[in-house]
């Protein structure tokens, strides 16, 4: 059985999509799974043993370009028995339709009648988690999902990891605290820099080193965090934001003794690497897209106005994150790792 997955457009969603791939392998052990997705996702998909190959989709998020979608679809004609669509957009249904894939499965979304011939109606009460909505597409409509649910698990090549360490001149002579202070979603997901800096300071004083991860858009945030550390401590924090490729970031995150992250794509990567993880939530909710790993502590205030799922705070105060002080995050770290540190504020 040959299955084409039309993948999502965000890092975290792509990591969580592995739960679908695992379900498909459980049901059809000999099936071949290819994933059509943006080129940036290749390092994630290449670290998933269930995926045969990642197929690079040439269009950016939100671009219609019917001619290109037709061309891609025609190039895939006759190669697949089923397509499973994870996005709910009309655009995402065009390639499988142009390819003439016999069975085209997905949730009812933007006017996709006719484009899909195995169309499902989502009951959010039955499938509150995103991974449940992904996994349900591996089964017949209405089928119960077996528990425990599979968890994403990214495979790391030791040689690739050693190459990344060497490239950036990094050493594992001290335990690594990885900080992921960015969030593409917006300010309402970003725990303040001064709070991150306090956690970094305490761990460095306890004998750790700190590596900061993110995209080039997060470089300034990483530098802001480093600038809040006094000389002598600042040198123990390395800002890798924007310096690494996604593949290198994944390999280096696998070295972390612990991770503190906003609700972001890198949070899901850290969980899929089974790193001890403290996830900080503000405007969003762990009830929909929680990190899926054993060693996880979720920290949030749960104010009356949250979760709002807004990119910017409608009240302008961002108290769901600003009022979340370093202490509960450090205490969560202490429960995950074996060297508790004293918090003075």
ABEGO torsion letter per residue (X at the ends): XBBBBBBBABAAAAAAAAAAAAAAAAABAABBBBBBBBAAAAAAAAABAABABBBBBABBBGBAGAAAAAAAAAAABGABABBBBABABAAAAAAAAAAGBABBBBBBBBGABGABABBBBBBAAABABAAAAAAAAABBBGBBBBOBBBBBBBBBBAAAAAAAAAAAGBBAABBBBBBBABBAAEAAABBBAAAAAAAAAAAAAAGBBBBBBEBAAAAAAAAAAAAABBBGAAAABBBABGABBAAAAAAAAAABABBBBBBBAAAAAAAAAGBBBBBBBBABBAAABBBBBABBBBBBAGBAAOBAGBABBAAGAGAAAAABBAAAAAAAAAAABABBBBBAX
